[in-house]
Amino acid sequence: LLLMVAALVAVMALPPIAQDPTYHDFADNRTFFGIPNFLDVTTNLAFLAVGIAGIGWCANGRGAVGARWSWTTCFIGTALVGFGSGYYHLAPDNGTLVWDRVPMSVGFMGLLVAVLAEHLNLRLEKILLVPAILFGIASVVVWHVTGDLRLYAWVQFMPLLVIPAVLFLFDSPYTHRGLLLVALAIYAVAKLAEHYDQVVFKITGGIISGHSFKHLLAALA
């Protein structure tokens, strides 16, 4: 709670953060098969594949799924990112970006509640999941209406602080917890690839841009 609140206070203490207009200027804008920004669009299929696989795993109950509804929410959000981000990259602007960020916020909140419930108390899932989802969506709406990214930035990056802390501070009966840290590390690399979009495109000789690579890395995470 201290980490969550401190991060929120720190973010909201900053001046309002506007969306950088150059954000939509991606390195790879090539058109193939009549699809503009082809690789930025099609690499989102990785999210759809991971999301469907995760939803199926939760539904079939293979293994001991603790926070089942939270993990299902995480994977539904992941699958919808495949559609939302693909739609955004067909015609990148602030209007289409909403459809990328809404499912992303849902996925992040599902992941956060799953980790909290499986390490603290499974009853937390019933208490936190719906409010967390609504808060995540609200952060995108606030940005869309006011142009201020601060709340959305907190929703996206706060779990990256809280999840490692929970893993180190609390035990859990569930195995493979270390893979959550691996996933967070891969996601951090994905964000770096996104930041160095143009650089990755040049290094690879125009084969793949940093943003397209970010989609693949984030889906892997």
N, C-alpha and C positions, 0 to 999 in steps of 0.2 A: 504493500500500500504506500509506503514511504517513497519507494522508487517511482511508482505511478504518479503520485501527487507532486513530487518534486520535479519530475520531468514536465508535467503539465504546467506547473507554475513557471518553470524556466522558459518554456516555449511561449506561454502567453505573456511573459514579461518582455518579449522581443517586440519590435515594431511589426505591424502587419506585413505579412510576406505575400507579395503578388506573384502570380504565375509568370515566369520568364517567357516573353514572347518568342525567344529563340529556341525554346524547348521543342517546338514542333518542327524545327528545321533539322531533319535527320539526314545522316550521311548517305544512306542507300535509298534513293528514290526511283530505282529502276522499275520498269513495267515489263512483266512477262505474262503471256497468255491473257492479255487484256486486264491484268490485275495491277493497279498502281502500287508502288512500294511493296513489291511482291514478297521479299523475304521478311520484312517487318510484319507483314500480314500473316504469311503462312507459318512462320515459326511459332505462332500462337496455338497451332494445333497440338503442340507439346503439352500445353496447359489442359486442353480438352481431354487428351489421352490420360494424363495423370489423374485428372478429376474423376473421369468415368471409372478408372481402375480403383480409386480410393472409395468412391461411393459403393461400388460393387463389393469391395472387401468389407466395408462396414455393414452392408445389408446382409451379406452371407454369414457374418459372424465368425469368420475364420480367426481362431485364436481368441484371446480374452481382450475384447474391446471395452475399455472402461468408460470413458466419456464418449459414448457412441454418437450422441446427437451433436456434440461439439466437433468431433472429427468429421462427421457427415457434412456439417455446415462448412467446415474448412475445405472439404473436397468439392462441395457444390460451388463454393466461391471460386475455387481454382478452375473448375470446368467452365464457369461463366466468364472468367477472365479470358478464356480462349475465344469466346464470341465477342465480348466487349472490347478487348484490346485489338482484335482483328478488325472490328468495325471502326475503331478509332484510327487505325493506321491506314485505312482506305482514304480518309480525308482528315488528316490531323488538325484539330483546332480545339479550343477550350470546350466547345459544345459537345463534340464527340468524346472528349477525354473523360467526361462524366461517366460514360458507360464502361470505361476501363477501370476507373477508380472505385465505383460502387461495389462490384464483385470482389475487387482486391481488398477493400476494407472488411467485407463480410468474411473472406478467407482468413485474414489476420486475426479477427476477433474470435472466430471458431478455434483457431490454433491456440490462442492465448487462454481461452476458457478451458480447452481440453487439458493443457499442461497444468493449469492451476487446480482443476478438479482432480486430476490423477495424482497430484502430489500433496494436496491439502485435504480435500474432502469431496467425494463424488457428488454430494448434495449441492455443492457450489454450482454445478452445471445447471440445475433447475432454477437457481436464483440469478445467475449471471448471464446465461447465454442470450436470451431475448434482449435484455437491456444493452448488452455489449454489441449485438448486431445493429440495433437501432441507433446506438451512439456512433458506430462506425459509418453507417449510411448518413447520419446527420452531419458528420464532419465533412463529407463530400458536398452535401447540400449547402452548408455554411460557406464553403469555398466558392461554389457555383454562384451563390446569391451575392456574397459580399466581396469576392475576389481575394479573400484572406486565407492563406494555406496553413496557418499555424495549427489549427485543430487537426486537420488531416495529417500533417507531418507528425503530430504526436501519436495518432492512431497507427501510423505505419511503422514508426521507429521505436515506440515505447515497448512493444513486445520483445524487441531485440535486446533491451536492457533487462526486462523482467524474467524472461525465460531462462537465461543462464543463471541468474540469481536463484531462481526456484530450484533448478537442477542441483546447484551446489549446496543449498541450505536444507533441502528436504529429501527424504527417502521416498521411494515409490515401489510398489510390488511389481511394476511393469518393467519388462526388459528392454534392451536396446535404447536406453535413454541417451546414450552418447551420440546416437545418430542425429538427435535434435541439434546438438552442438555442431556436428558436421554440416547439417542443413543450413544453420545460421551462417557458418563460415562460407559456404558456397553462395548463399544469398548476398553476403557482403561483397564477394568477388563479382557477382552479377551487377550490383550497383556500381562498382568500379567500371565494369565494361560499359554500362549505360553512360556514365560520365565521360568516358573516353571513346565515345561513339566514332568520331572522325578518325582518331588515332588507330583504332583497331581496324577500321576499313582500309586505311593506308598500309598498315603492317601486313595484312592478309592479301594485299594486292587487289583489293576490290572484291574479294570472294564473299566476305561477310562483314557486316558492320558491328560495332560494339553493341548497338541496341538489339539487333537480331540475336547476337550471342547472349545478351542479357536474358532474353526470353528463354533460351534453351537452358541456361544455368539456373534461372529461377524455377523453371519447371523441374529440373533435376533436384533442386533443394526441396 
